[in-house]
Amino acid sequence: MELFGFLGEIITDYTLRTVALGSAILGIISGALGSFAVLRKQSLLGDAISHAALPGIAFAFILTGIKSPIILIIGAAVAGWFGTLLMLSVIKNTRIKTDGALGLILSTFFGFGLVLLTYIQKQPQANQAGLDKFLFGQASTLLQSDVIIMGILGAIALVILMLFWKEFKILTFDPDFGESIGLPIRLLDILITFLLVIAIVIGLQTVGVVLMSAMVVAPAAAARQWTNHLGLMVVLAGIFGIIAGVSGAIISSVGAKLPTGPIIVLCISLIVGISMLFAPNRGLVWNWIRRRINRHRLHLEAVLSDLYELTLHHERRDHPHSVRALETMSIGGGEFVRNSLRELQTKGWVKNVSGDEWALTESGLAKANDLVKERQV
């Protein structure tokens, strides 16, 4: 009953519902678009765009004198877009590499934004307070109108993503092929970067400039552990983003004075950690288990092969051989050989003739013969 009561509170409580919806929208948009940034090895691009958006927020306030979310989002988008184009221009026209250009744009725009915020805070107007919240986000200040704006911008970004799905897929995995068949690779690159700008600016009020890059990278990084298919990766990244956003909103509402943005980032970081450990294909735990299984299988096959090699020296294929003889051929020691022989016996591949004397069975002889043929291929 407590669970249903809590779910009912999420639906009826205006602040919690608004924050949860806004965080969910942020999670699905940043997860879906961040997948392309991660696959294209442009993970730090989100960091650069989010930091470059800060002076745009400040300029938008200086020019208009109001803190309307749509005005600040437009300012952030323009600044982020300008910073991205400037970064791409630096990479194209100078010898500065991508990482150097990212660091240069990030630090320059962020520093300029802090200077503008300091200037604004020293002005006598009373309505300038709260702009600094864009540094780390303040999801509790989200209004229903803000969520509607986030939803509209996010829906536009997703629609464009679906319309250009094939083109973006080619751009991500084989841009040279795309260029050879006449696709406007440069324009597509600019378009997908613009969509990433949208994903970032709608999340600035929720998680802030400093932490926004985590929402771009982390859901995609978690989804990448579970699949090799782009479509499924994008869907999973969006789902992980929603889970992190809603969970962060709920946890911050339950705890006293817990900031929503950092909690959301911690939630998505936990999902990344779980994915890295337990994802079936790439999870560290499953890889460790597979290595253990493979090592054990190789040990068994080694003992079986040694017994087969000894058997080849006799006309009778069921001639028994002592454990001591097998020990001299094995690197595992006597106990290792005996344990392996007992397990091989349960598989029906060897049989204990008497004491420490062991011989191959018919099925064991066939298995050993197959192993020899596999190694010769």
N, C-alpha and C positions, 0 to 999 in steps of 0.2 A: 504494500500500500504506500509505503514511503516513496518508492520509486515513481509510482504514478502521480503521487502528490508533487514530487519534484518536477516531473515532466509537465504537469499542469501549471506549475509556477513559471516554467520557461515560456509557456504559451501566453499566460496572462500578465506576467511582469513586463512592463514596457521596456525598461532599460535592459534587462537580461535578454529579452527577445530581440531587441534591436542590435545589441552587441553580438549576439550569437549569429544572427542573419548576416550582419556585415562581415564577421570573421569567416563565415562559411563561403560567402561570395569571394572574399579575398583568397581563401584557400583553393577553391576550384580554379579560379582564373590564373593565379600565380603558379599553381601546380601544372596546369595544362600547358601554359606558354613557357614556363621554366624548363619543361622537358626538352624543348628544342634548344634552349641555351646550353643545357648540360650536354646534350648529344653533340652540339657543335663546338664544345670545349670553350664556351664563352660564359662560364659560370660567374666570373667576376664582372661581367657586363652589367648585371643587375645591381651590384654594389656601386659601380660608377654612376649608373643612371639615378639611383636613389639619392646619392650624395649630390649629384648635379642638380637635382630638383629643388634643393633647399633655397638657393638664391632666387629661383623662380617664385617660390611661395612668398619670400620677402618682397620682391619687386611687385608682385600682384597686389600686396597690401599697400605698399607705398603709393602705387599709382591710383588705386581705388579708394583706399582708406576704410575698407570693409573686410570682414573676415568670412564672407560667404564661402562655403565649401566649394561651390562650383567655380568661383573666381580663383581660389587658391589652387584647385586642381588644374585649371587651365594654365595658370602660371607655372606650376610644377611640371606639367607636360611639355610646355614650350621650352623651359630650361633643360629638362631631361633630354628632349629631342635635340636641342642645340648642342648640348654636351656630347651626345652620341655622334652626331655628324662631325663635330670637331675632332673627336677621338678617331673616327674612321678616316678623316682627312689627314690627321697626323701620321697614322699608320701607312697610308697610301703614298704620301708625298715626302716622308722623311725616312731616316734609317732607324727610327725608334720602333721597337717591336710592340706587340699587342699588350703585354704585361706592363711595359714601361708607359705606354699611352694611357692605359687604364689608371695606373697609379697617379700619373700627372693630372689627368682630368678630375679624378676623384678628389685629390687633395686640394687642387686649385679652386674648384667650384665649392667644395665644402667649406674651405677657409673663407671664401668670399661670402658665402651664405651666413656664416657665423658673424662676420663683420656687419652685414646688413641687419641681422637680428639684434645685435648689440646697439646699433644705431636706432632701430625702431623702439627698443625698450627704453631708450633715453628720451624719447619724444613725450610731450605732455599729454597726448591723447590717452583717454582711458580705455579705448577699445583695442589697444595693441597687445594686451595681456593674453597669453595662451599660445602665441605663435611658436614659442620654444617647445611646446608639447610635440611638435612634429619631429623633434630629434629622436624621442623614444616612443612616441605614440601615446594616445590617451583614448582608448576605445570607449571608455565610459561616457565620453562627450558625443558619441555618435547619435544622430537624430534619425527619425524615420525618413526624412527627406534625403539625408546623406546616404542611407542604404539604398534608396531608390536610384539615386545618381550612380552609385557603385554598380547596382544591378544593370542599369541601362548601358553603361560603358562596358561592363563585363560581357553582357550579351552581344554587343556589337563586336567586341574582340573575338568571341567564340564563333560568331557567324562568319566573320572574315577568315578565321582559322579553318573552318569547315569548307568554305568556298575554295580556298587555295590549298587544300590538304595535299593533293598530289604534288603540286609545285613545291610546297614547303618540305615535303618528304624527299624530293630529289635534291633540293637545296641543302638539306641536312646531311645526306649520305653520299651524294655524288654530284657536286655542283659543276664539275667539268662536263659530265654527260649532259646535264641540263643546258649548259651553254652550247653544246654541240648540236642540240635539237632546236635551238632558237629561243629558249626561255630567257626572259630578262632577269638574269641572276642578280644583277646589281639592284634593280628595283625590288625584287623579292626580298633581298637582304634588308633593304631599307624598310619594307613593309613589316616584316616579322619583328624587326627591332622596334618599330613604332608600336606594334601590339604589346611588346614587352614593356614599353614605356607606360602604356595604359594600365597594365597589370600592376606596375610599381606605384604609380601615382594614386590609384584608388586605395592602396594599402598604407599610405603614409600616415594617415590619421589614426590607423589602428595599431600598427607596430612601429612606426617611425622610420626615419631615414637610416638610422644606424643598423636596425635589425631587419629591414625589409629584404636585404639580399638573401637572408636565410630562408624566407618564404619562397623565393624564386628557386633556390638550389635544393633545399632539403626534401620537399615532396618528390621532386624528380629523381633525386639520388636514391631515395627509398624505393620508389617504383622500379628503378633500373635493376635493383637486386632481384626482382621477382619475375621479370620477363625479358625476352629479346624482341618482342613485337612493339612497334611504335604506337599503334592504336591502343593496345592494352596498357602500355606504359603511361600514355597521356591520361587515360581513364583512371588508372590507379593513383597517379600523382594528384589528380583532382580529388579523388576520394580521401587520400591521406591528408590533403590540405583542408578538406571539410572537417575531418575528424579532429585535426589539431586545432582548427579555429574554434569549433564549438566546444571542445574539451577545455581549451584555454579560457574561453569566456565563462564556462560553468565554474571551473576551479577558482578563477579570480573573483567570482561573485560569492563563493562560499567562504574563502579565506578573507581575513581582515587586511585591507590595504595592499592587496596583491595586484601588481600592474598586469593588465591583460596582455599587452604586447609581448613582454618577456615570457609570460607563462605559455602563450601560444608557441613561441619559438622553442621553449623547452619541451613542449608536447611533440612538436614535429621532430625535434632532435631525438626524443625517445623512440619515435616510430622509425627513424633512420637506424638507430642502434639495434632495435629488434630485427629490422630487415637485414642488416649486415650480419647478424648472428644466425638467424633462423630461416632466411629465404632458401628454398629448396636447391636452386641452381648455384647460387653464389654465397650463401650463408656460411660463415666461418665454422659454426657448429656442425653443419651437414658436411662441409668439406673435411673437417677433422674426422667425422664418423666414416666418410667414404675412404679416407686415407687409411684409417685403421682396418677397415674391411679389406681393402686392396692389399695392404701389407700382410694381413693374416692369410688371404688367399694365395699370395705369392709364396709365403712360407710353406703352406701345405703342398703347393705345386712343386716346390723345390725338393721336399722330402720324397714326394711321389716320383719325381724325375730321377732322383738319386737311386731309389730302389729299382726303377726301370733300367737304369744304366747298369746296375749290378746284375740284373736279370739277363741282360743281353749277352753276358759272358757265359751263360749256361744254356745247354740245349733244352732243358726243361724250364718252361716259363713260370712254373709254380715253385721253382726252387727257392727255399727260404734263405734269408740273410739276417745276420745278427744286427742288433741295434748299434753295437760298437762299430761295425763297418760303416753304418750310416752316419755315426757321429764324426768319423774322420772326414767325411765328405761335407758335413754341414757346418755352418758358422754359428749355429744357435746353441750348441751344447746338448748334453744327453737328455735333460728334462724336456727341452724344447722338442727334440726328435720323438721322444716317447709320447708327449701330448699330441703331436701332429699325427703320429701313427694311430693313436686311439680315435682321433676325429676322422681320419681317413677310413678307419674301420667302420665307423657309424655310417659313412657314405657308401660302404660296400666296395671300396676300391682296394683295400688290403685285408689280409687275414693273419691272425696270430696262429702260427703253427705249433710252437712250443716255447715256453719261457720268453726269451728275448729274440726268438726267431720269427721273422715276418716275411710274407710273400704277397705278390700281386694277385688279385682275383682277375677273372676274365674282363669284367667291366673296368677294373683299375688299369689293366694292360691296354685296353682300348683308349681310356682317357689319357694315359701317359703317351701313347702313340700320337694322339691328336695334339697334345701339347708340343711334342717334338716337331710335328708338321707345321704348327703355327709359328714356331720360332724360326723355322727355315724359310718362311715366306718373306 
